[in-house]
């Protein structure tokens, strides 16, 4: 569908370039496409701080800062607290402060024809929904993770917090029912919103996150990650790249490597940062795992050099976390052309994507012995067999998770909702 009207489009994004996060890129690409089609586009986003939790040097902290993007849309940077540590309090302050900034801006700004929100759950989403309700602006909300389920499976709610779970679930239902449309990233999410939240199926659209192969950062030095960490060229290198948080399950991978001490040619490289990094480093040091390396200062331009150095990319998840979220690192893994080993429930979206694509293997979570055995078995496979799986994943992500296909779907929804208002 092509919109007959020039729409006033407001995009609320809790991350935005130059932050190297998938949601920041997808929001920017939606803004760029809407502007390209002749719509008036404004983006509200925090001052950039990801992934280090610190202000980028080219910005000065303030309440508001406006900038015009070369692609033809306006970006308004809003005040919010930065989350420099992965704690509930830090994340809540970041969440609620950005939500309040957006709430008051929307109350006193000209009404938009359509609002697209890709912001923090549940509080920032709730404040956005409330502002849109007061101003009678249609809201299309992107759901990247299921809350409160995600908090529950990470054991972040504490014992006896049934009342909190019920309150947050009620709030999520309230938000969903007051949106004109929901965009969810998997069929599993849609099923939960329809069956558990009782949201009308007609208002839910499944559009996965995507990746733009033209924006893949290139390491200008083309450095050798193996040489940097004294990893032999002929070693079998397992790589994890991403957030080292509670839900990531990286410590389980380390425990699996404790059972591979006799496999002297197998190395593990853990790249990233997060709340569980000190614990992971402690595990390695206490058990003298000299073939486990850390790469914590990880600029975006090193991403594909690092992933391509691997013989096997590992994607652990913990418990039921893969049911309530789909890690965006999966797309980067697949695009790198390396085979993947994931630990996830068999009915999760991660398992479906890896199985459908033929990109690798999926085993159950919380089975450290099976994980160690599987790594050992894969290390004995031929280079051709591993390479064919990696190539299958690469081809699959280009076909099903491309920018051109999925941006178009989002734009069509925004134009349809905006025209209905007019």
ZAMARGU-4260 file (C-alpha; in steps of 0.2 Angstrom, whole numbers, plus 5000, padded with zeros to 4 digits):
<rodrens>
0) 5000/5000/5000 | 5006/5017/4996 | 5000/5032/5007 | 4991/5045/4998 | 4995/5058/5011
5) 5011/5066/5018 | 5011/5060/5036 | 5018/5067/5051 | 5028/5052/5058 | 5035/5051/5076
10) 5048/5037/5080 | 5052/5034/5098 | 5068/5023/5099 | 5077/5019/5115 | 5093/5016/5105
15) 5098/5025/5090 | 5114/5027/5079 | 5128/5029/5082 | 5124/5015/5095 | 5129/4998/5087
20) 5113/4989/5092 | 5101/4980/5080 | 5086/4990/5086 | 5095/5007/5084 | 5099/5002/5065
25) 5081/4996/5062 | 5073/5012/5069 | 5085/5022/5059 | 5081/5013/5043 | 5062/5015/5046
30) 5065/5034/5048 | 5076/5035/5033 | 5063/5025/5022 | 5048/5036/5028 | 5058/5052/5025
35) 5062/5045/5008 | 5044/5043/5004 | 5041/5061/5007 | 5034/5060/5025 | 5039/5072/5039
40) 5049/5062/5051 | 5055/5066/5069 | 5064/5054/5080 | 5065/5055/5099 | 5079/5045/5106
45) 5091/5046/5122 | 5108/5053/5121 | 5119/5038/5114 | 5127/5028/5128 | 5127/5010/5122
50) 5137/4998/5124 | 5148/5006/5137 | 5135/5016/5147 | 5144/5032/5144 | 5140/5048/5134
55) 5148/5048/5117 | 5161/5062/5115 | 5153/5071/5101 | 5138/5075/5112 | 5135/5086/5127
60) 5123/5081/5140 | 5107/5091/5142 | 5088/5090/5143 | 5086/5091/5124 | 5097/5092/5108
65) 5090/5093/5091 | 5100/5088/5075 | 5095/5086/5057 | 5100/5070/5049 | 5107/5070/5031
70) 5093/5057/5026 | 5080/5071/5029 | 5073/5068/5046 | 5075/5077/5063 | 5082/5068/5078
75) 5078/5075/5096 | 5090/5068/5109 | 5080/5067/5126 | 5087/5067/5144 | 5088/5050/5152
80) 5099/5041/5165 | 5113/5030/5158 | 5113/5012/5163 | 5132/5009/5166 | 5129/4993/5176
85) 5117/4979/5172 | 5106/4980/5188 | 5087/4981/5190 | 5089/4999/5198 | 5100/5005/5184
90) 5089/4999/5170 | 5073/5005/5179 | 5080/5023/5180 | 5086/5022/5162 | 5069/5016/5157
95) 5058/5027/5167 | 5068/5043/5164 | 5067/5041/5145 | 5049/5037/5146 | 5045/5053/5156
100) 5055/5063/5144 | 5045/5056/5129 | 5029/5058/5139 | 5031/5076/5142 | 5037/5080/5124
105) 5022/5071/5117 | 5010/5081/5128 | 5016/5098/5122 | 5021/5094/5104 | 5010/5095/5088
110) 5000/5079/5086 | 5008/5066/5074 | 4998/5056/5062 | 5007/5040/5067 | 5019/5035/5081
115) 5031/5021/5080 | 5038/5015/5096 | 5053/5004/5099 | 5057/5008/5117 | 5061/5000/5134
120) 5047/4989/5142 | 5036/4990/5151 | 5037/5008/5160 | 5043/5018/5145 | 5031/5009/5134
125) 5017/5012/5146 | 5021/5031/5147 | 5022/5031/5128 | 5005/5023/5126 | 4997/5035/5139
130) 5003/5050/5130 | 4997/5044/5113 | 4980/5040/5121 | 4979/5057/5129 | 4984/5066/5112
135) 4973/5053/5102 | 4988/5048/5091 | 4989/5030/5084 | 5003/5020/5091 | 5012/5005/5082
140) 5023/4997/5095 | 5037/4985/5092 | 5039/4971/5105 | 5057/4965/5106 | 5056/4955/5122
145) 5041/4948/5132 | 5039/4956/5149 | 5037/4951/5163 | 5041/4933/5157 | 5059/4938/5153
150) 5062/4945/5171 | 5054/4929/5178 | 5065/4917/5168 | 5081/4927/5173 | 5076/4925/5191
155) 5076/4944/5193 | 5059/4945/5202 | 5064/4936/5218 | 5054/4924/5228 | 5036/4929/5233
160) 5035/4942/5219 | 5019/4935/5212 | 5010/4951/5214 | 5023/4960/5204 | 5022/4948/5190
165) 5003/4950/5189 | 5005/4969/5190 | 5017/4969/5176 | 5008/4957/5165 | 4992/4967/5168
170) 5001/4983/5162 | 5008/4974/5147 | 4990/4969/5142 | 4984/4986/5145 | 4998/4993/5134
175) 4995/4981/5120 | 4976/4983/5120 | 4978/5002/5118 | 4990/5001/5103 | 4983/5001/5085
180) 4995/4988/5080 | 5009/4977/5088 | 5024/4972/5078 | 5032/4956/5086 | 5048/4947/5081
185) 5042/4929/5081 | 5027/4918/5079 | 5030/4912/5097 | 5027/4930/5103 | 5011/4932/5093
190) 5005/4916/5100 | 5008/4922/5118 | 4999/4939/5114 | 4984/4930/5106 | 4982/4916/5118
195) 4988/4922/5135 | 4985/4941/5133 | 4969/4939/5122 | 4974/4952/5110 | 4965/4953/5094
200) 4975/4943/5081 | 4971/4956/5067 | 4982/4969/5076 | 4997/4958/5078 | 5010/4958/5064
205) 5025/4946/5064 | 5041/4955/5057 | 5058/4949/5063 | 5072/4960/5066 | 5083/4961/5050
210) 5101/4965/5046 | 5108/4977/5032 | 5123/4968/5023 | 5128/4985/5016 | 5131/4992/5034
215) 5142/4978/5040 | 5156/4987/5049 | 5173/4982/5042 | 5189/4981/5052 | 5201/4993/5043
220) 5216/4984/5051 | 5209/4966/5047 | 5219/4961/5062 | 5221/4943/5067 | 5211/4939/5083
225) 5220/4923/5085 | 5237/4931/5085 | 5231/4944/5097 | 5226/4931/5110 | 5240/4918/5106
230) 5228/4906/5099 | 5236/4894/5086 | 5231/4895/5068 | 5226/4877/5068 | 5217/4877/5084
235) 5198/4873/5084 | 5191/4890/5090 | 5174/4892/5098 | 5168/4910/5099 | 5154/4919/5109
240) 5151/4937/5105 | 5138/4947/5114 | 5131/4953/5130 | 5138/4943/5145 | 5122/4945/5156
245) 5112/4934/5167 | 5102/4926/5153 | 5116/4923/5141 | 5122/4907/5150 | 5140/4910/5146
250) 5146/4903/5162 | 5138/4886/5157 | 5149/4887/5142 | 5164/4889/5153 | 5159/4875/5164
255) 5157/4864/5148 | 5175/4868/5144 | 5181/4862/5161 | 5176/4845/5154 | 5186/4848/5138
260) 5203/4849/5147 | 5210/4834/5138 | 5205/4842/5121 | 5221/4853/5119 | 5216/4859/5102
265) 5200/4867/5107 | 5200/4885/5112 | 5186/4897/5118 | 5185/4916/5115 | 5172/4926/5124
270) 5170/4943/5117 | 5159/4956/5125 | 5154/4964/5142 | 5140/4963/5154 | 5135/4960/5172
275) 5142/4942/5172 | 5159/4946/5165 | 5168/4946/5182 | 5160/4930/5187 | 5165/4922/5171
280) 5183/4928/5173 | 5183/4921/5191 | 5177/4904/5185 | 5191/4904/5172 | 5205/4909/5184
285) 5199/4897/5198 | 5200/4882/5186 | 5215/4888/5177 | 5207/4887/5160 | 5221/4893/5150
290) 5213/4890/5133 | 5198/4901/5137 | 5201/4919/5132 | 5192/4936/5135 | 5190/4950/5122
295) 5180/4964/5132 | 5185/4980/5122 | 5175/4976/5107 | 5172/4990/5094 | 5158/4987/5081
300) 5170/4987/5067 | 5179/4971/5074 | 5163/4961/5074 | 5164/4951/5058 | 5183/4950/5059
305) 5180/4942/5076 | 5166/4930/5071 | 5175/4925/5055 | 5190/4919/5065 | 5179/4906/5073
310) 5177/4888/5068 | 5161/4887/5078 | 5150/4901/5085 | 5141/4897/5101 | 5124/4904/5107
315) 5119/4898/5124 | 5103/4903/5132 | 5097/4899/5150 | 5081/4890/5155 | 5066/4897/5145
320) 5074/4913/5140 | 5074/4909/5122 | 5055/4908/5122 | 5053/4926/5128 | 5067/4934/5118
325) 5077/4931/5102 | 5095/4937/5103 | 5099/4949/5089 | 5117/4941/5089 | 5109/4926/5080
330) 5108/4937/5064 | 5126/4942/5064 | 5131/4924/5068 | 5122/4918/5053 | 5128/4932/5041
335) 5146/4928/5046 | 5145/4911/5037 | 5151/4901/5052 | 5141/4886/5059 | 5132/4888/5075
340) 5129/4878/5091 | 5114/4884/5101 | 5107/4879/5118 | 5088/4882/5118 | 5071/4874/5120
345) 5066/4864/5105 | 5050/4875/5103 | 5060/4892/5103 | 5062/4903/5089 | 5081/4901/5090
350) 5078/4882/5087 | 5066/4885/5073 | 5078/4897/5063 | 5093/4886/5065 | 5084/4870/5061
355) 5075/4878/5046 | 5091/4886/5039 | 5102/4871/5042 | 5115/4883/5050 | 5120/4872/5064
360) 5114/4862/5079 | 5103/4865/5094 | 5103/4855/5110 | 5093/4857/5126 | 5098/4870/5139
365) 5106/4867/5156 | 5115/4851/5151 | 5133/4855/5152 | 5139/4837/5149 | 5129/4837/5132
370) 5136/4854/5128 | 5154/4848/5130 | 5151/4832/5120 | 5143/4842/5106 | 5158/4854/5105
375) 5170/4839/5105 | 5160/4830/5091 | 5159/4846/5080 | 5177/4849/5082 | 5180/4832/5073
380) 5169/4836/5058 | 5177/4840/5041 | 5179/4858/5036 | 5168/4856/5022 | 5153/4850/5033
385) 5155/4864/5045 | 5157/4876/5030 | 5141/4870/5021 | 5131/4873/5037 | 5139/4891/5039
390) 5135/4895/5021 | 5117/4889/5023 | 5114/4901/5037 | 5122/4915/5027 | 5110/4912/5013
395) 5095/4910/5024 | 5098/4927/5033 | 5100/4936/5017 | 5083/4928/5011 | 5072/4930/5026
400) 5080/4944/5037 | 5084/4957/5023 | 5082/4975/5026 | 5073/4978/5010 | 5059/4965/5013
405) 5056/4969/5032 | 5057/4988/5031 | 5044/4988/5018 | 5032/4978/5029 | 5034/4991/5043
410) 5032/5006/5032 | 5016/4999/5025 | 5009/4996/5042 | 5013/5014/5047 | 5006/5022/5032
415) 4990/5012/5033 | 4988/5017/5052 | 4992/5035/5048 | 4980/5036/5033 | 4966/5029/5044
420) 4968/5043/5056 | 4967/5055/5042
</rodrens>
